[in-house]
Structures are given as structure tokens and as C-alpha cells.
Amino acid sequence: MDLLHNAVRPYAWGSRTAIAELLGKEVPAPHPEAELWMGAHPGDPSRVDGVDGVQRSLLDLLTEDPDRQLGPRVTKRWGSRLPFLLKVLAADEPLSLQAHPSAAQAAEGFAAEEARGVPLDSPVRNYKDPAAKPELVCALTEFHALAGFRSPDRTISLLRSLDAPALAPYTEMLVAQPDSSGLRALFTMLITLPQTSLAVLLPQVLDACVLHVKEHGEFDLECRTILELGESYPGDAGVLAALLLNRLVLQPGEAIHLPAGNLHAYLRGTGIEILANSDNVLRCGLTPKHVDVPELLRVLDFTCGDMEVLLGEEVQPGVRVYRTPAPEFELSRLDLTRETRVHDDGPQIMMCSEGAVVLTNARGDELRLARGQAVWLPASDPAVLVRPDGVESAQLFRATAGTD
């Protein structure tokens, strides 16, 4: 087992306090810190201490010795590639409205762009690799998000509560077909509005949201969100698309799974995110980056209704697993008050989110993790004992490869 040295990604929407405080560094940080990456993503792989004292890339370690590091179950399906990436995500501002493709869609889209000769670093490239990118985010703090299409009846109630004359025809479209097909038609029309029509509709919607908030209407939170997005992204059709999505507030320990085709945007908060090791993102709006509407519509899933909030299944005292269908990953949360044994036949990454812990492997080697630190456990280290160190309780998050 090896202590991981992990990269911090400084995106503009990040927090200047959350990751710095987690890592015990100076607060506020000199610039926004958005994500702490733990894994073997080629863009910023974690590093481990080598025997000669020189840090080595985890990516190189996996390439050189996949059988020992990843184990036969993982290498049989994923080769020498670690199929998951673990992150701490800290958002002070909204991320782009986006969705991710399925494995089949990604393979097809990647092959098509390769055949057309679109450079991998082109700003209009949609598919950076031929892999799916399902995600799961578990809140560390109160975490705000838009995710999945709201049930049509609730969206109709929201739209009707907004006294915006220009919005009425669109509302009636959904009234006439209150199902997934109706949502697809309405979404398509809103996201492809000519600039002249958008310039009329969006200000009316924002004015109606202001009035709704002043009157403490039923959809106060949704309207506040639309106003915040409208201020941050003036003239962006994605603000209108956000009217159709579930508005979620997760409490610490609650999680949502974002499968292929789920339209979503993280708004603010700090969470643990686990995702497939892919860069494929189809953007819808709330961004100056490329938006390919036809391709977005090809991958979007218009299944509608409430998003399921996952609390985790308790598989042993203090250990909860957030089950998803994703074969690339599985996330567990360990709330430790005593020594606990965990085991996996593949690679594991563990990150201490509260307190401090000591890990002991089968050979008796020990490693202490302080808050914010993470450890790499290769498949050759399948079992480990974990206990709080100097505290009554501690918390760990554990990433492993999923199962079919």
C-alpha cells in the first residue's frame, strides 16, 4: 500500500476554501481549487513514493505491472487501465449543464470523429475516448444540483406559476403531451430557439421568477436557481433548459447516481465524486464551450421523475455501499468507531475525510492517513484493517472497481 500524492485542479468554478481546508493548507487558497484527483487519469495521475525516494506516476505503475496492481478480474475487462477516478469536488459556482454517453454511444461517436479527422484537442471535439462516463456524487457538505428531468405534471405546475406570456405556448406544448416525448419536444425547442426569440422569452422568465420569489411561491428554490443562472450566463438557452430539471439539495452522506444520458449540473457544495475514467462530456449550456445540439439529443435520456437519493446499503457495521449498475466503480463510506476489516480482489483507493486512520495490511505494514490524504491498495494487498487513530471516530471513502 502506498500513500498517494494527488493533483488539485484549479477550475474557475472551484472553491478557495474547501479543498485547502481539507488538506490542511492556507485558507483561502490563492486561486479557486475545484477538484482533487485520486487515480490514474492520464491528464493528472496520482503519484506514489518510489523505493529511491523519487515519486512515480500511478499510471506508469499500472502499465508496468497490471496483474499485481489491478488483479485478474479488472485486467480481464479493462486491461492496464484503472476504470475509475475518485475526486473531491468543491463548487462555489455552477458547472456546465451536461450529459455523458453510454459505452455504445461513446464508441460510435469516437470512431466517427476519428474517421473525420477531428483532432483530439479540437474545441469542437465531443468524444475524447471510446468510453462511457457514469458518475456518482456523495455530499460532504450540503450539496446543490440539477439532475434528471422533472415529472411533466410538476414542470407544468412550475411553468404555469410563472406569469410570462411568451412562455405560455411552450407550457401548452407539454400540457398536450405530458410524457418523455413531450419533454424531448419542449427541450429541443427551448435549446434551439433563435436568438431573437430567446431575447424575448428569457427576460420574461427571469422577471416572472423575481415575482415568484417575492411572493414566496411554491417553486421558490427553483426560481432562485434560474435567477442565479441567468445572472451568471446571460442570454444562455441552458437557463431555460434548467426549468425542466429536478432541483436537489443533498445532505452529507446522501448521493445521486448519474447514468448515461442524465442531464445535470452541479451548482455548489463539496462532495466525493467517483466516475468512470473518461473525458466524454456533451454540454447543453451554462458554458462558453462548444454545444453540439444534435449529438446531445442523440445521447440524452428523457426518462422523467424524481431522482433517487442514495443513502448507501449497510453491509457491515459502519460500512455503507452506494450501489449502482456502473461496472467501472463502486463507492463505499466507512464511519469508523473501531477496527474494521475490508477486502477486495481488485485495486482500492481510500481517502480519509474526517479524523485520522491507521491501515494495516496482511503483512503487518502500517500506514497512517490524516484528513485529506489517500492510499493506493493494489490487488496484491486485498485485505486491510482500518481503525481510527487518536480520535473516537473517523470517516473514509473507498473506491473499488464495480462488478457486472
C-alpha positions as CSV (number, residue, x, y, z in Angstrom):
1,M,0.0,0.0,0.0
2,D,1.2,3.5,-0.9
3,L,0.4,7.0,0.1
4,L,-1.0,8.9,-2.9
5,H,0.2,12.4,-3.8
6,N,-2.8,13.9,-5.7
7,A,-3.3,16.8,-8.1
8,V,-5.6,19.8,-7.4
9,R,-7.4,21.1,-10.5
10,P,-7.8,24.9,-10.4
11,Y,-11.0,25.4,-12.5
12,A,-12.7,28.9,-12.2
13,W,-15.9,27.5,-10.6
14,G,-14.0,26.0,-7.7
15,S,-13.8,27.0,-4.0
16,R,-10.9,28.8,-2.4
17,T,-11.6,27.2,1.0
18,A,-13.0,23.7,0.8
19,I,-10.1,21.7,-0.6
20,A,-7.4,23.9,1.1
21,E,-9.1,23.3,4.4
22,L,-9.4,19.5,3.8
23,L,-5.7,19.3,3.0
24,G,-4.7,21.5,6.0
25,K,-3.3,24.2,3.8
26,E,-3.6,28.0,4.0
27,V,-7.1,29.3,3.7
28,P,-8.2,30.9,1.5
29,A,-6.2,29.4,-1.4
30,P,-4.6,31.9,-3.8
31,H,-6.9,30.7,-6.6
32,P,-10.1,28.6,-6.9
33,E,-9.5,24.9,-6.3
34,A,-12.2,22.8,-7.9
35,E,-11.2,19.1,-7.8
36,L,-8.7,16.8,-6.0
37,W,-8.0,13.9,-8.3
38,M,-7.1,10.4,-7.0
39,G,-6.3,7.8,-9.5
40,A,-4.6,7.2,-12.8
41,H,-6.2,9.6,-15.2
42,P,-3.7,10.4,-18.0
43,G,-4.4,14.1,-17.5
44,D,-3.1,14.3,-13.9
45,P,-2.3,10.9,-12.4
46,S,-1.6,10.5,-8.7
47,R,2.0,9.7,-7.7
48,V,3.5,7.3,-5.2
49,D,6.8,7.3,-3.4
50,G,9.4,5.1,-5.1
51,V,12.0,3.0,-3.4
52,D,14.6,5.5,-4.4
53,G,12.6,8.4,-2.8
54,V,11.6,9.7,-6.2
55,Q,7.8,9.9,-6.8
56,R,6.4,7.7,-9.6
57,S,3.2,8.1,-11.6
58,L,0.5,5.6,-10.6
59,L,-0.3,5.4,-14.4
60,D,3.2,4.1,-15.1
61,L,3.0,1.6,-12.2
62,L,-0.2,0.1,-13.7
63,T,1.2,-0.1,-17.2
64,E,4.3,-1.9,-15.9
65,D,2.6,-4.4,-13.6
66,P,-1.1,-4.6,-14.3
67,D,-1.6,-8.1,-12.9
68,R,-0.2,-7.2,-9.4
69,Q,-1.7,-3.8,-9.3
70,L,-5.1,-4.4,-10.8
71,G,-5.6,-8.1,-10.4
72,P,-7.1,-10.6,-12.9
73,R,-10.7,-9.6,-12.6
74,V,-10.0,-6.0,-13.5
75,T,-7.3,-6.6,-16.2
76,K,-9.6,-9.2,-17.9
77,R,-12.1,-6.4,-18.7
78,W,-10.1,-3.1,-18.5
79,G,-6.6,-4.2,-19.4
80,S,-4.0,-2.0,-17.7
81,R,-6.4,0.9,-17.2
82,L,-7.8,1.8,-13.8
83,P,-11.5,2.0,-14.7
84,F,-12.5,4.7,-12.1
85,L,-11.4,8.1,-10.9
86,L,-12.1,9.3,-7.4
87,K,-12.4,13.1,-6.7
88,V,-13.2,15.6,-4.1
89,L,-15.3,18.2,-5.9
90,A,-15.7,21.7,-4.5
91,A,-18.0,24.1,-6.3
92,D,-18.6,27.7,-5.5
93,E,-20.3,28.4,-8.8
94,P,-22.4,26.2,-11.2
95,L,-20.7,23.8,-13.6
96,S,-21.9,23.5,-17.1
97,L,-25.2,21.7,-17.9
98,Q,-24.1,18.4,-19.4
99,A,-24.7,14.7,-20.0
100,H,-22.4,11.7,-20.7
101,P,-22.8,9.0,-23.4
102,S,-23.3,5.3,-22.9
103,A,-20.4,2.9,-23.8
104,A,-22.0,2.2,-27.2
105,Q,-22.7,5.9,-28.0
106,A,-19.1,6.8,-26.9
107,A,-17.6,4.1,-29.1
108,E,-19.7,5.1,-32.1
109,G,-19.1,8.9,-31.6
110,F,-15.3,8.4,-31.0
111,A,-15.0,6.3,-34.2
112,A,-16.9,8.8,-36.3
113,E,-14.8,11.8,-35.1
114,E,-11.6,9.8,-35.7
115,A,-12.8,8.9,-39.2
116,R,-13.5,12.6,-39.9
117,G,-10.0,13.5,-38.6
118,V,-11.2,15.8,-35.8
119,P,-8.1,16.5,-33.7
120,L,-8.4,15.2,-30.1
121,D,-7.6,18.7,-28.8
122,S,-10.2,20.5,-31.1
123,P,-12.6,22.7,-29.2
124,V,-15.5,21.1,-31.2
125,R,-14.5,17.6,-30.4
126,N,-17.2,15.7,-28.5
127,Y,-15.5,12.4,-27.8
128,K,-12.0,12.2,-26.3
129,D,-12.1,8.4,-25.9
130,P,-14.4,5.5,-26.7
131,A,-15.6,5.0,-23.1
132,A,-18.8,5.7,-21.0
133,K,-18.7,8.2,-18.1
134,P,-21.3,7.3,-15.5
135,E,-20.8,9.3,-12.2
136,L,-21.9,9.2,-8.6
137,V,-21.5,12.1,-6.2
138,C,-21.9,11.9,-2.4
139,A,-22.3,15.1,-0.4
140,L,-19.7,16.1,2.2
141,T,-21.5,19.4,2.8
142,E,-24.9,20.5,1.8
143,F,-24.7,19.9,-2.0
144,H,-26.9,21.6,-4.6
145,A,-27.5,20.1,-8.1
146,L,-29.9,20.0,-11.1
147,A,-30.3,16.4,-12.3
148,G,-32.7,14.5,-14.4
149,F,-36.0,15.7,-16.0
150,R,-38.7,16.5,-13.5
151,S,-42.1,14.8,-13.9
152,P,-44.1,16.6,-16.5
153,D,-47.0,17.4,-14.2
154,R,-44.7,19.2,-11.7
155,T,-43.0,21.1,-14.6
156,I,-46.4,22.2,-15.9
157,S,-47.2,23.5,-12.4
158,L,-43.9,25.4,-12.3
159,L,-44.3,26.9,-15.8
160,R,-47.9,27.9,-15.1
161,S,-46.8,29.6,-11.9
162,L,-44.6,31.9,-13.9
163,D,-46.7,34.8,-15.3
164,A,-44.6,35.1,-18.5
165,P,-46.8,35.5,-21.7
166,A,-44.1,34.4,-24.0
167,L,-43.8,31.1,-22.0
168,A,-47.4,30.1,-22.4
169,P,-47.1,28.4,-25.8
170,Y,-44.3,26.2,-24.5
171,T,-46.2,25.3,-21.4
172,E,-49.1,24.2,-23.5
173,M,-46.8,22.0,-25.6
174,L,-46.1,20.0,-22.5
175,V,-49.7,20.0,-21.4
176,A,-50.7,18.5,-24.8
177,Q,-48.1,15.7,-24.3
178,P,-47.2,15.3,-20.7
179,D,-44.6,12.5,-21.1
180,S,-41.0,11.9,-22.1
181,S,-41.7,12.6,-25.7
182,G,-43.3,15.9,-24.8
183,L,-40.3,16.8,-22.7
184,R,-38.0,15.9,-25.6
185,A,-40.0,18.2,-27.9
186,L,-40.1,21.1,-25.5
187,F,-36.4,20.7,-24.5
188,T,-35.4,20.6,-28.2
189,M,-37.4,23.8,-29.0
190,L,-36.0,25.7,-26.0
191,I,-32.4,24.8,-26.6
192,T,-32.6,25.7,-30.3
193,L,-34.5,28.9,-30.0
194,P,-33.4,31.6,-32.5
195,Q,-31.6,34.4,-30.7
196,T,-34.4,36.9,-31.4
197,S,-36.9,34.6,-29.7
198,L,-34.6,33.8,-26.8
199,A,-34.1,37.6,-26.3
200,V,-37.8,37.9,-25.7
201,L,-38.5,34.8,-23.7
202,L,-35.6,34.7,-21.3
203,P,-36.1,38.2,-19.8
204,Q,-39.8,37.4,-19.3
205,V,-39.0,34.2,-17.5
206,L,-36.4,35.9,-15.3
207,D,-38.9,38.7,-14.4
208,A,-41.5,36.1,-13.6
209,C,-39.0,34.3,-11.3
210,V,-38.3,37.5,-9.5
211,L,-42.0,38.0,-8.8
212,H,-42.4,34.3,-7.7
213,V,-39.6,34.7,-5.2
214,K,-41.0,37.9,-3.8
215,E,-44.4,36.2,-3.3
216,H,-42.8,33.2,-1.7
217,G,-44.3,30.9,-4.3
218,E,-44.2,27.1,-4.2
219,F,-41.2,26.9,-6.5
220,D,-39.1,29.5,-4.7
221,L,-35.9,27.4,-4.8
222,E,-36.3,26.6,-8.5
223,C,-36.8,30.2,-9.3
224,R,-33.9,31.4,-7.2
225,T,-31.7,28.9,-9.2
226,I,-33.0,30.2,-12.5
227,L,-32.2,33.8,-11.4
228,E,-28.7,32.8,-10.3
229,L,-28.0,31.0,-13.6
230,G,-29.5,33.9,-15.6
231,E,-27.1,36.3,-13.9
232,S,-24.1,34.1,-14.4
233,Y,-24.9,33.1,-18.0
234,P,-26.9,36.0,-19.6
235,G,-28.6,35.0,-22.9
236,D,-27.8,31.3,-22.5
237,A,-30.6,28.9,-23.6
238,G,-29.4,26.5,-20.9
239,V,-31.1,28.7,-18.3
240,L,-34.4,27.8,-19.9
241,A,-33.5,24.1,-20.1
242,A,-32.8,24.2,-16.3
243,L,-36.5,24.9,-15.8
244,L,-37.2,21.2,-16.8
245,L,-34.8,19.6,-14.3
246,N,-35.1,18.3,-10.7
247,R,-33.6,20.7,-8.2
248,L,-31.8,18.7,-5.5
249,V,-30.3,19.6,-2.1
250,L,-28.2,16.7,-0.8
251,Q,-27.3,16.4,2.9
252,P,-23.9,14.9,3.9
253,G,-23.9,11.2,3.2
254,E,-26.6,11.4,0.6
255,A,-25.7,10.6,-3.0
256,I,-27.0,10.6,-6.6
257,H,-26.0,8.3,-9.4
258,L,-25.8,10.0,-12.9
259,P,-26.0,7.3,-15.6
260,A,-25.6,7.8,-19.3
261,G,-27.9,10.4,-20.8
262,N,-28.7,12.1,-17.5
263,L,-28.7,15.9,-17.9
264,H,-27.3,17.5,-14.8
265,A,-25.3,20.5,-13.4
266,Y,-23.6,20.7,-10.0
267,L,-24.4,24.1,-8.5
268,R,-22.5,24.4,-5.3
269,G,-21.1,22.4,-2.4
270,T,-18.4,19.8,-1.7
271,G,-18.7,16.2,-2.4
272,I,-16.9,12.9,-3.1
273,E,-17.3,12.1,-6.8
274,I,-16.5,8.7,-8.4
275,L,-16.7,8.3,-12.1
276,A,-15.6,6.2,-15.0
277,N,-12.1,7.1,-16.2
278,S,-13.3,9.0,-19.3
279,D,-13.4,12.6,-20.6
280,N,-16.6,12.4,-22.7
281,V,-18.9,15.3,-22.0
282,L,-21.8,16.6,-24.1
283,R,-22.6,20.1,-23.0
284,C,-26.1,21.7,-23.1
285,G,-25.4,25.2,-21.9
286,L,-24.2,27.4,-18.9
287,T,-20.8,27.4,-20.6
288,P,-18.9,29.3,-23.3
289,K,-17.6,25.9,-24.6
290,H,-18.9,24.0,-27.6
291,V,-22.5,22.8,-27.6
292,D,-23.4,20.2,-30.2
293,V,-27.2,20.1,-30.0
294,P,-27.8,17.2,-32.5
295,E,-25.2,15.0,-30.7
296,L,-26.6,16.0,-27.3
297,L,-30.1,14.9,-28.4
298,R,-28.7,11.6,-29.5
299,V,-27.4,10.8,-26.0
300,L,-29.9,12.4,-23.7
301,D,-32.3,10.2,-21.7
302,F,-35.7,11.9,-21.3
303,T,-36.9,9.5,-18.7
304,C,-38.6,11.7,-16.1
305,G,-39.5,11.7,-12.4
306,D,-37.8,12.3,-9.1
307,M,-34.1,11.5,-8.9
308,E,-33.4,8.7,-6.4
309,V,-31.3,9.8,-3.4
310,L,-29.0,7.1,-2.3
311,L,-28.2,6.6,1.4
312,G,-26.0,3.6,1.0
313,E,-26.6,0.0,1.9
314,E,-25.0,-1.0,5.3
315,V,-23.1,-4.2,4.5
316,Q,-21.3,-4.4,7.9
317,P,-21.4,-2.1,11.0
318,G,-20.2,1.4,9.9
319,V,-19.7,0.4,6.2
320,R,-22.2,1.6,3.6
321,V,-22.0,0.9,-0.1
322,Y,-23.6,3.1,-2.7
323,R,-24.9,0.5,-5.2
324,T,-25.1,1.5,-8.9
325,P,-25.2,-0.5,-12.2
326,A,-21.9,1.0,-13.3
327,P,-19.3,-1.7,-13.9
328,E,-16.4,0.8,-13.7
329,F,-16.7,1.7,-10.0
330,E,-18.2,1.3,-6.6
331,L,-18.1,3.8,-3.7
332,S,-18.2,2.9,0.0
333,R,-18.3,5.1,3.1
334,L,-16.7,3.9,6.3
335,D,-17.8,5.6,9.5
336,L,-15.2,4.1,11.9
337,T,-15.5,3.8,15.7
338,R,-13.5,0.6,15.9
339,E,-11.2,-1.6,13.9
340,T,-12.8,-2.7,10.7
341,R,-11.7,-5.2,8.0
342,V,-12.3,-4.6,4.3
343,H,-11.4,-6.8,1.4
344,D,-11.4,-6.6,-2.4
345,D,-9.8,-8.7,-5.1
346,G,-9.1,-5.6,-7.2
347,P,-7.4,-2.2,-6.7
348,Q,-8.7,0.2,-3.9
349,I,-8.3,3.9,-3.2
350,M,-9.2,5.1,0.3
351,M,-9.4,8.8,1.3
352,C,-9.8,10.0,4.9
353,S,-12.5,12.7,5.0
354,E,-12.7,13.1,8.8
355,G,-10.3,12.4,11.7
356,A,-7.3,10.2,11.1
357,V,-6.9,6.4,10.5
358,V,-4.3,3.7,10.5
359,L,-4.3,1.0,7.9
360,T,-2.7,-2.4,8.5
361,N,-2.2,-4.9,5.7
362,A,-1.8,-8.7,5.9
363,R,2.0,-8.4,6.2
364,G,1.6,-6.1,9.2
365,D,2.7,-3.0,7.4
366,E,1.0,0.2,8.8
367,L,0.2,3.5,7.1
368,R,-1.4,6.5,8.8
369,L,-3.8,8.7,6.9
370,A,-4.6,12.2,8.1
371,R,-7.7,14.1,6.9
372,G,-7.5,14.7,3.2
373,Q,-4.9,12.0,2.5
374,A,-5.4,8.9,0.3
375,V,-3.8,5.5,-0.1
376,W,-3.4,3.1,-3.0
377,L,-4.0,-0.5,-2.3
378,P,-3.1,-2.8,-5.2
379,A,-4.9,-6.1,-5.9
380,S,-1.9,-7.9,-4.3
381,D,-3.0,-6.2,-1.0
382,P,-6.6,-7.4,-0.9
383,A,-7.3,-7.2,2.8
384,V,-6.7,-4.3,5.2
385,L,-7.6,-3.5,8.8
386,V,-8.7,0.2,9.3
387,R,-9.0,1.9,12.7
388,P,-9.4,5.5,14.0
389,D,-6.1,7.0,15.2
390,G,-6.2,9.2,18.2
391,V,-9.8,10.0,17.7
392,E,-13.1,8.4,18.8
393,S,-14.3,8.2,15.2
394,A,-13.1,8.8,11.7
395,Q,-14.5,8.6,8.1
396,L,-13.1,7.1,5.0
397,F,-14.4,6.8,1.4
398,R,-13.3,3.8,-0.5
399,A,-13.3,3.4,-4.3
400,T,-13.2,0.0,-6.0
401,A,-13.9,-1.4,-9.4
402,G,-17.6,-2.3,-9.9
403,T,-19.0,-5.7,-10.8
404,D,-21.2,-6.8,-13.6
